[in-house]
Amino acid sequence: MYQPGELVVYGATGVCRVEELTHLPGGDRKKQYYLLKPLWQDGVIYAPVDSEKVPMRPVISREEAEALIDQIPGIQAAVCRGPTVQAMAQQYQSAVRDGGHQALIEMMKAIYRKRDQAEAKNRRLGLVDERYMKQAERLLYGELATALEVPFDQVAGYVAGRLEADSEAGSAGA
């Protein structure tokens, strides 16, 4: 059971602080809920303590975050093409719902590639791609920002800087 003050990743919402263990106002007094406050968006969430419907886990450690960043170059972009926009959206939704770092990075890499291809043709990225890219960035960068104690808006630069430094160190040693 999580305690007030702990940081958790709650489903597709992302990083939340457990504010308190409580009961729903006017609800069943026997059923306990976490009152969660998302760090990177507004609102509060009442999540049943005993529910397995929406995954909840602790935020990764700084060491795990650094190791994840080190793994990014080796993660392949997912194939994100569907016969319809709805099929593609379902594929993206599955990656977001899974909440796994690997799935999010695979999806983000695929959408980055699609964006680059669209820009090369003087086109814009599709709305579905843009929406899920923002959601994936919010989830992944939100957790990395929390674990690394870096402001959210600086995470992309931090990751890019780390990857660039690792790339230069690798080519200098070759």
N, C-alpha and C positions, 0 to 999 in steps of 0.2 A: 504494500500500500504506500502510495506517495504521501508526503507530508507537506504542509503549507511552506511555501518558499522554494520548493524544488521546481526545477525546470524540466519539462517533458515535451516530447513531440507528439502531438495529438492529430492523428489521421492526416487529412489534406489541409488542415488548418495550419500546421507547423508548430513552432515553439510557443509554449504557453507556460505561465507561472501558475503553480497550484496556489490559489489564494486561501482556500479553506476547504475543510470537509464539512458538508452541510446537508440539509434536506431541502427538497423543493418547497418553495413557499406554498402553503396550502396543500401539499402533497402527502404522500405516505411517510410517516415519521420513522418507519423502520428501514426505509431504503436510503442509503447514503450516496451522496454525489460529491464529485470534485467540482469546485467552482474554479474554472480556469480562465485566466486572462491572457489572450494572445499577445505576444510581444510585438508582432509586426503588422497588426491590423486592429481595428476597433472591436468592441463588444466583449461579452463574457459568454462562457459556455458552461452549462451544467452537464457533466458527464457522469453516468452511473459508475460507481466504484467497481461493481461486479460485472460490467459489460465487456464482452469481447467483440462486439459489433464493429467498433471503431478502434483500430490499433493505437496503443499508447505505449511509449517507451521513453527511457531517459535520453537526454541529449548526449551526443557523443563527447568524449573527452578531447582536450586539446591535441593529445598525441594521436588519437584516432582521426581527428580532422586533418592534421598534417599528413598522416599516412594516406588518407583518402585523396588529398591533393596530389600527392606523389603518384597515385595510381591513374589519375585522369588521362595522361597521354596514352596509356595502354588500353583504355576503354574505347571500344568501337562504337560508332554512331549506329543507332537503331535504324531499321528500314521503316520509315514512317510514310508509307504511301498506301492509301486505300482506294478501292474503286469509287467510293463516294466520300464526301466531306464527313458524313456521319460515321463512316467506318474508321476514318482517320481520327476523328474526335474520340471514338471509343478506345482506340489504341492508346491515345494520349491519356485519356481518363484512367485507363488501367495502370499506366506507369505512375501517375500521380497518386492513385488510390493505394498502390503497392507501397509507395513511400520509400522504397529502397533507394539508396544513394546511386547504385549502379544504374537502375532503370531511369532515374532522373537525368543522370549525366548522359546516358545513351540518347535519350530523347532530346536533350538540349543540344548535343552535338549534331544530331540530324536536322534540327530546326535551324541551327546556325548555318549549316551547309545549304539548306533550302533558301535561307535569307541571302546568302552570298550569290547563289545561282539567280535568284530573282533580281538582285541589284545589278548583276552583270547584264541582264536583259532590260534594265531600266524599269523594273516592276517592283511592286511592293509585296511583302510577305502576306499570305492569306490571314484573315482574321482569326481563324481557328488556331493556326500556328502561333500567332502573336499572343493570343489569350493563354494557351497552354505553356508557352515559353515564360510568360510573366509568372504564372503559377509555379512552374518548376523552379525558376530563379528564386521566388519568394521562399519556397520550401527549403531548397538546398542552401542558398546564401543565408537564409535566416538561421539555420542550424549552425553553419560555419561561423557566422558572425558571433553567435552565442558561445560556441566552443572556443573560438580563438580570441574572444573579447576584442573584436574589431567592429567599428560601426558598420551597420548593414550596407550603407552606400559605398563603403570602401572594400567590400569583400571581393568583387569582381577584379578590381585592381590588385588586391593582395594575391589572389590566385594567379592572375596573369604574371605578376612579378615573380612569384615562386616558380612557376613553370618556365619562365624565361631564364631565370638564374640556374635552374636545374639543367636546362637545355645547353646553356653556355658552359657549365661545369662539365657536362658530359662530352661536349665536343672538344673542350680543352684537354681532356684526359685521353682522347683518342689518338 
